[in-house]
Amino acid sequence: MKSIALVYSDQDPWAVGAVTPAAMSGNVRFDVTDGNHLATFSSLSEPDQAALSAFLEANLGVEIR
């Protein structure tokens, strides 16, 4: 089973319908503070960038630099 990483920006209209993964689901959610629809990976805080990179490495089996 594949896991999903969700990234939302708090100033994006899509955030109104944001999904919060259930505990122990293996899915993760990250929020970009003061971000909009154009938020990117680099818009995430450094700890969230590191956590998302680790999540992707673990689930995709590739190294993220």
C-alpha positions as a Markdown table, in Angstrom:
| # | Residue | x | y | z |
|---|---|---|---|---|
| 1 | Met | 0.0 | 0.0 | 0.0 |
| 2 | Lys | 1.3 | 3.4 | -1.0 |
| 3 | Ser | 1.3 | 6.4 | 1.4 |
| 4 | Ile | 0.3 | 9.9 | 0.5 |
| 5 | Ala | 1.9 | 13.2 | 1.4 |
| 6 | Leu | -0.5 | 16.1 | 1.4 |
| 7 | Val | 0.8 | 19.7 | 1.2 |
| 8 | Tyr | -1.6 | 22.6 | 1.8 |
| 9 | Ser | -1.1 | 26.4 | 2.0 |
| 10 | Asp | -3.2 | 28.3 | 4.5 |
| 11 | Gln | -4.0 | 31.1 | 2.1 |
| 12 | Asp | -5.1 | 28.7 | -0.7 |
| 13 | Pro | -8.8 | 28.3 | -1.2 |
| 14 | Trp | -8.2 | 24.5 | -1.5 |
| 15 | Ala | -7.2 | 24.5 | 2.2 |
| 16 | Val | -10.9 | 24.9 | 3.1 |
| 17 | Gly | -11.4 | 21.2 | 2.2 |
| 18 | Ala | -8.0 | 20.0 | 3.5 |
| 19 | Val | -7.8 | 16.4 | 4.6 |
| 20 | Thr | -6.0 | 15.4 | 7.8 |
| 21 | Pro | -4.8 | 11.9 | 7.6 |
| 22 | Ala | -5.9 | 9.5 | 10.3 |
| 23 | Ala | -3.3 | 8.6 | 13.0 |
| 24 | Met | -1.3 | 5.5 | 12.1 |
| 25 | Ser | -2.5 | 5.7 | 8.4 |
| 26 | Gly | 1.1 | 6.2 | 7.1 |
| 27 | Asn | -0.1 | 9.3 | 5.3 |
| 28 | Val | 1.3 | 12.8 | 6.2 |
| 29 | Arg | 0.2 | 16.4 | 5.9 |
| 30 | Phe | 2.3 | 19.5 | 5.7 |
| 31 | Asp | 1.0 | 23.1 | 5.9 |
| 32 | Val | 2.8 | 26.1 | 4.3 |
| 33 | Thr | 2.2 | 29.1 | 6.6 |
| 34 | Asp | 1.2 | 32.3 | 4.6 |
| 35 | Gly | 1.4 | 30.3 | 1.4 |
| 36 | Asn | -0.9 | 30.4 | -1.5 |
| 37 | His | -1.7 | 28.1 | -4.5 |
| 38 | Leu | 1.8 | 28.6 | -5.9 |
| 39 | Ala | 3.6 | 27.2 | -2.8 |
| 40 | Thr | 6.4 | 24.8 | -3.5 |
| 41 | Phe | 8.6 | 22.4 | -1.6 |
| 42 | Ser | 10.9 | 25.3 | -0.8 |
| 43 | Ser | 8.0 | 27.1 | 0.8 |
| 44 | Leu | 7.9 | 24.5 | 3.6 |
| 45 | Ser | 9.8 | 25.2 | 6.8 |
| 46 | Glu | 13.2 | 23.5 | 7.0 |
| 47 | Pro | 12.0 | 20.9 | 9.4 |
| 48 | Asp | 9.0 | 20.1 | 7.2 |
| 49 | Gln | 11.3 | 19.9 | 4.1 |
| 50 | Ala | 13.5 | 17.4 | 6.0 |
| 51 | Ala | 10.4 | 15.4 | 7.1 |
| 52 | Leu | 8.9 | 15.4 | 3.6 |
| 53 | Ser | 12.2 | 14.3 | 2.1 |
| 54 | Ala | 12.5 | 11.5 | 4.5 |
| 55 | Phe | 8.9 | 10.4 | 3.8 |
| 56 | Leu | 9.6 | 10.4 | 0.1 |
| 57 | Glu | 12.8 | 8.5 | 0.4 |
| 58 | Ala | 11.2 | 5.9 | 2.5 |
| 59 | Asn | 8.2 | 5.5 | 0.3 |
| 60 | Leu | 9.9 | 5.8 | -3.1 |
| 61 | Gly | 13.1 | 4.0 | -2.3 |
| 62 | Val | 15.3 | 6.9 | -3.7 |
| 63 | Glu | 17.6 | 9.4 | -2.2 |
| 64 | Ile | 16.4 | 13.0 | -2.2 |
| 65 | Arg | 19.2 | 15.6 | -2.3 |
